[in-house]
Each structure stands twice: as C-alpha cells, then as structure tokens.
C-alpha cells in the first residue's frame, strides 16, 4: 500500500539527483580550446574594404574578421575588425565604408591566445578585456581560429543540456524573432 510519503521520497530523490548534476566541474575549464565548437576564421588583408568585410561577416554569420599582413592564414595576425568597430568607428562618423580600408578602423595587435590554451584562459580574456571574440594563433602568430562567446555558451550547454534546455517557460516571457547578434 502506497502513501503520500512514498511519492515525496521519490521526488526528494530526483531533486537531489538534479542538484548533484548541476555541480560545475572545474575540470571543464582546464580542457584545451580544441574542445570548443569553432570554425575557420574569416581572414582579410589590411587594405580590404570595410564594405567587403561587413558583407563577408553578414554572409558567413560571423561577428569579426581577422586581419593578417597579407590576408592569408600563413601570415602574422595584425588586427581584428568586429561588429563593435562598425558601430563605434563608422556609423554616424560620416565615413564611407566602400572606400575605407579595414586597417583604419580595426583593433591593431589584438590580445589573442595560443592554440594550446585552456577554456579558462579564453573566459578570462573575454571577462577581463570585455571581448566577445578572442583570436587563437599558433606559435608564429598566425591565426588558427576565433573563439566567440557563442562558442563557449554552446560548449557549456552541451555539458549541461538538461539544466539549460529543459527549463520551464518563464512567466511573462514571449518569443521573438532573431534580430541581430
């Protein structure tokens, strides 16, 4: 014969199981950057036009372009051009993006990380620098990839899918269409 306390016991058991699975394992932070879901970076030369960079970013659904000495991944990283550069250095400044080269508005010598860095280092760089994109370079300073905040979020969701994707709908929340980053 079952009673109401038996049901409560099962509920408590599953609540404890859920709480235990929510413990953040700091070993995740020590994992190499290679565990993050990244794509090959968009690379351009310093003299590329802003219009070309913005069109490529839009087409590829990316938030930045890496700038190298000769526009290839075999040369040293010299800058990064991001959506923020568009907002703060071009929009409402009377500058014509069709003739403006990337090198005039990019962030020169961006703070990057080496390919053998850990997830903790990229999070640190994003947090302390306020960056949404961190270039990853090899020992010669040539770009390998870019880690975005989205890459880190996707990594964490992959490790805590039940806790993130199975949340109840928030009261007062409404769905919206995607408009931007």
Backbone torsions as a table, in degrees:
resi	resn	phi	psi	omega
1	UNK	NA	125.4	-178.0
2	UNK	-91.7	146.2	174.4
3	UNK	-127.6	175.7	-175.8
4	UNK	-63.1	-25.9	-179.5
5	UNK	-72.8	-30.2	176.5
6	UNK	-62.5	-44.1	179.1
7	UNK	-63.5	-40.1	178.9
8	UNK	-63.3	-38.2	178.4
9	UNK	-60.0	-43.0	176.9
10	UNK	-63.5	-41.4	-179.4
11	UNK	-62.9	-44.2	178.7
12	UNK	-62.3	-42.0	179.1
13	UNK	-57.1	-48.3	-177.7
14	UNK	-70.9	-32.2	175.7
15	UNK	-64.4	-42.1	178.8
16	UNK	-64.8	-38.6	178.1
17	UNK	-63.4	-43.2	178.9
18	UNK	-63.0	-43.8	179.5
19	UNK	-61.9	-42.7	-179.4
20	UNK	-63.3	-36.7	-178.2
21	UNK	-75.1	-12.8	-179.0
22	UNK	-88.7	-2.7	179.1
23	UNK	-65.7	125.4	-179.2
24	UNK	-77.3	123.2	-179.0
25	UNK	-88.7	110.6	-177.8
26	UNK	-63.9	-14.5	176.2
27	UNK	-62.8	-26.9	176.3
28	UNK	-58.6	-36.4	-178.3
29	UNK	-72.0	-23.3	179.8
30	UNK	-86.3	-5.4	-179.2
31	UNK	-68.1	152.2	-179.3
32	UNK	-71.1	156.9	179.5
33	UNK	-59.0	-21.3	-179.0
34	UNK	-64.3	-13.8	177.8
35	UNK	-79.9	-13.8	-178.5
36	UNK	-80.3	146.1	-179.6
37	UNK	-80.5	93.6	-177.4
38	UNK	-116.5	161.4	176.9
39	UNK	-120.0	165.1	177.2
40	UNK	-60.4	136.9	-177.2
41	UNK	-75.4	156.9	169.9
42	UNK	-82.5	127.1	-178.1
43	UNK	-124.7	134.9	178.7
44	UNK	-137.0	165.0	177.3
45	UNK	-86.4	157.7	-179.0
46	UNK	-57.5	-31.5	-177.2
47	UNK	-87.0	0.3	176.3
48	UNK	-60.8	148.7	-178.6
49	UNK	-79.2	153.0	176.4
50	UNK	-60.9	-39.7	179.4
51	UNK	-58.9	-44.9	178.7
52	UNK	-62.6	-43.5	-179.9
53	UNK	-63.5	-46.0	-178.7
54	UNK	-65.8	-40.1	178.9
55	UNK	-64.3	-40.5	179.1
56	UNK	-67.5	-42.8	178.2
57	UNK	-60.8	-42.1	-179.8
58	UNK	-66.9	-46.3	-179.0
59	UNK	-61.8	-40.4	-176.8
60	UNK	-90.0	-2.0	-178.1
61	UNK	56.2	53.0	-179.5
62	UNK	-122.7	158.2	-179.1
63	UNK	-102.9	0.5	-179.3
64	UNK	-159.6	165.2	174.5
65	UNK	-128.8	135.4	173.3
66	UNK	-90.4	142.1	-178.3
67	UNK	-115.2	125.1	177.8
68	UNK	-117.6	167.6	-176.5
69	UNK	-52.7	-41.9	-177.5
70	UNK	-120.7	9.4	177.8
71	UNK	81.3	15.8	177.9
72	UNK	-123.3	166.9	178.0
73	UNK	-81.6	2.9	178.9
74	UNK	-98.3	4.0	177.6
75	UNK	-122.1	165.3	-173.2
76	UNK	-65.5	141.0	175.7
77	UNK	-68.4	126.9	179.9
78	UNK	-118.3	-13.7	-179.7
79	UNK	-171.7	171.7	175.0
80	UNK	-137.2	135.8	177.8
81	UNK	-115.9	122.6	-174.4
82	UNK	-124.2	172.9	175.7
83	UNK	-57.9	-35.1	178.3
84	UNK	-62.7	-36.5	177.5
85	UNK	-62.2	-38.9	177.3
86	UNK	-60.8	-48.5	-176.8
87	UNK	-66.8	-45.6	-172.4
88	UNK	-92.4	-21.5	-174.5
89	UNK	-115.5	-8.7	-177.3
90	UNK	-123.5	-54.9	-177.2
91	UNK	-59.6	133.9	179.3
92	UNK	60.9	22.2	176.4
93	UNK	-112.3	0.7	179.5
94	UNK	70.6	22.5	-178.6
95	UNK	-98.8	139.2	-178.5
96	UNK	-91.0	108.7	-177.6
97	UNK	-66.3	-18.0	-179.4
98	UNK	-69.1	-30.2	-177.5
99	UNK	-113.5	-6.3	-178.3
100	UNK	-82.4	124.0	178.0
101	UNK	-78.5	151.8	-179.5
102	UNK	-55.5	-38.9	-175.1
103	UNK	-60.7	-20.7	-179.4
104	UNK	-79.7	-18.8	-178.3
105	UNK	-126.6	-5.3	179.9
106	UNK	-68.7	164.2	170.9
107	UNK	-88.9	114.2	-178.4
108	UNK	-75.0	152.2	176.7
109	UNK	45.0	61.5	-178.0
110	UNK	-65.9	152.5	176.7
111	UNK	-74.9	109.3	178.5
112	UNK	-111.2	-177.5	176.6
113	UNK	-130.1	156.0	176.0
114	UNK	-78.8	154.8	-176.4
115	UNK	-59.3	-23.7	-178.9
116	UNK	-92.0	13.3	177.9
117	UNK	-72.0	168.1	179.8
118	UNK	-104.3	169.1	177.5
119	UNK	-58.6	-37.8	179.3
120	UNK	-58.6	-40.3	-179.2
121	UNK	-66.4	-39.1	179.2
122	UNK	-68.9	-38.5	176.1
123	UNK	-63.6	-41.4	177.6
124	UNK	-60.6	-46.4	-179.0
125	UNK	-62.8	-42.1	179.0
126	UNK	-64.9	-42.8	-177.2
127	UNK	-70.4	-50.7	-176.2
128	UNK	-73.1	-32.9	-178.8
129	UNK	-93.1	-13.0	-177.2
130	UNK	72.0	28.9	-176.8
131	UNK	-92.5	147.7	172.0
132	UNK	-103.0	-12.1	179.2
133	UNK	-138.1	132.6	177.9
134	UNK	-124.4	118.8	177.1
135	UNK	-69.8	141.4	176.6
136	UNK	-113.9	126.8	-175.4
137	UNK	-123.6	161.4	174.9
138	UNK	-87.5	-176.4	-176.5
139	UNK	-61.2	-24.8	179.1
140	UNK	-87.3	-3.0	-179.8
141	UNK	86.6	12.8	178.8
142	UNK	-89.1	139.5	-176.9
143	UNK	-67.7	140.4	177.2
144	UNK	-111.6	-44.0	178.9
145	UNK	-164.1	179.9	173.7
146	UNK	-127.7	133.0	174.7
147	UNK	-98.8	126.8	178.0
148	UNK	-107.3	162.6	175.4
149	UNK	-55.3	-39.0	-179.8
150	UNK	-60.2	-39.5	178.1
151	UNK	-60.2	-42.4	-179.3
152	UNK	-69.2	-42.4	178.5
153	UNK	-61.0	-46.0	178.8
154	UNK	-59.4	-40.0	177.7
155	UNK	-60.9	-46.5	-179.6
156	UNK	-66.9	-39.6	177.7
157	UNK	-63.7	-38.6	177.0
158	UNK	-60.9	-32.2	-178.7
159	UNK	-88.8	-17.0	178.5
160	UNK	-133.0	52.3	-173.7
161	UNK	-63.7	-41.7	-177.1
162	UNK	-65.0	-42.2	-177.7
163	UNK	-69.9	-26.8	-176.5
164	UNK	-97.8	-47.9	-172.3
165	UNK	-84.0	-15.4	-178.3
166	UNK	-104.1	22.8	178.8
167	UNK	-71.4	145.6	175.9
168	UNK	-70.0	159.3	178.3
169	UNK	-66.1	132.2	178.6
170	UNK	-69.5	142.0	176.1
171	UNK	-66.1	136.0	179.8
172	UNK	81.5	-5.8	-179.8
173	UNK	-77.5	146.5	176.0
174	UNK	-136.5	151.2	-179.4
175	UNK	-83.7	145.5	179.8
176	UNK	-130.6	157.5	174.1
177	UNK	-79.1	154.5	-177.7
178	UNK	-73.3	127.2	179.3
179	UNK	-130.7	77.4	177.1
180	UNK	109.7	-158.7	-174.2
181	UNK	-76.2	NA	NA
